[in-house]
């Protein structure tokens, strides 16, 4: 009787294992699905290219499948060293343990073979794949390098304006963990409005993208007011109480900020002294008894001011704006700015003052480097602004050290970036080039990550990653870049004058590309512009495209 029970149990286990494997096989391989999705979503592909891409996906899928099947053809005589080899790499530890269990169990070779196949279906992954899958679950959707308008959360919002903060970079992708302690925010205020007093547990640098305003800083016994205009760059230390006004009578004030939290990496809070409908005053966290003692004022009067409903951004009269915008010590570019050393920084400085560092018919590039300003030096920050003419492009190029946090201020377009194959993600707004992406014998492969860009889009370009940005045919594309870790950074062009390949020795060109150096020079020396070039469509329209 016991034998029959054991036999029935073995049959049941065998059936369940076969069912699980059958279900797994019935579902299309996830990598194949992703590959096919990428082919179909790519922009500019014609039908023949799509068909070729799909064939490549299928071939790659069956190649990987054959490799996995060869690894599963083990026998009882395989020694312990083979199983131990699966546990050397921590990423394969669970697979190794599962396979060892298969070796020890009874039931014959057929049962063991089925057990090993089940282990592989459950645990086997390419190196680093488990980490990527965890990352993708965390991202939920989207290109890991691109953030859209929906990723900006309103922290303060009234009918007169709003303050929006971009989600943490690491919430989108672990690939951006180098930006763990950096945040981005955007302030938008209607004409003739007041942004209430606040202090942050983060220091920040702001850039005035649009409009005119003024900012007042208060620290201990000091108060200074500075006028702000388009192109101004200004640093505010952590913990400094500040308030702002939008001075223009017709144009909105728009300010982009990069922030460095001081308490928790990547997390900061705003502390509102006045409070209102959209943000409570931090004074209300204290007991009324304590406030009565500290302020020597009865509760009734305290409740009257701390329960007011004004809001974080409110309308102000013309007279109030004029008074707030012309402080006793203010003025654009005037005097030494507390708390910076006298003789060092002099308040806001304007990125347009020294003129463009790159300029031609296709665009302009303005920048302020750490060596140019005391305010940027210890932050290791470069601030740059590229104005790309309609139908034109910037790049391709790459940065040696700096990671760029790029914010689209105006216009539309797209960008393309070359990424190592194991560091990109598929997105509904981005796509990855598959053609030629199959890995050779241990060689690195690359894929094209791309996304459309519009106002308020944020995209990240890591150091060393070649990138190009293209403006639409309908409008200029204006991109603000906060370049972090910028000290000693070099921008290396890959096309046009002084490009990297053109500067190589003749022998290096021939050995690297396998053709005469003259042919390499003909290709990389043909474009005579610098940094900004006609974009793909404009190039075709002007009849200069390479056929």
Beta strands, then each sheet from edge to edge (+ up, - down):
strand 1: 146-147
strand 2: 152-158
strand 3: 161-166
strand 4: 183-189
strand 5: 193-200
strand 6: 202-210
strand 7: 212-219
strand 8: 222-229
strand 9: 232-236
strand 10: 241-246
strand 11: 253-261
strand 12: 270-272
strand 13: 313-315
strand 14: 349-350
strand 15: 358-360
strand 16: 363-368
strand 17: 381-388
strand 18: 392-399
strand 19: 403-410
strand 20: 413-420
strand 21: 430-432
strand 22: 446-453
strand 23: 458-461
strand 24: 467-471
strand 25: 477-484
strand 26: 491-493
strand 27: 532-534
sheet 1: 1+ 23- 19+ 25- 17+ 16- 15+
sheet 2: 2+ 3- 4+ 11- 6+ 9- 14+
sheet 3: 8+ 7- 10+ 5- 12+
sheet 4: 8+ 7- 10+ 5- 13+
sheet 5: 21+ 22- 20+ 24- 18+ 26-
sheet 6: 21+ 22- 20+ 24- 18+ 27-
end
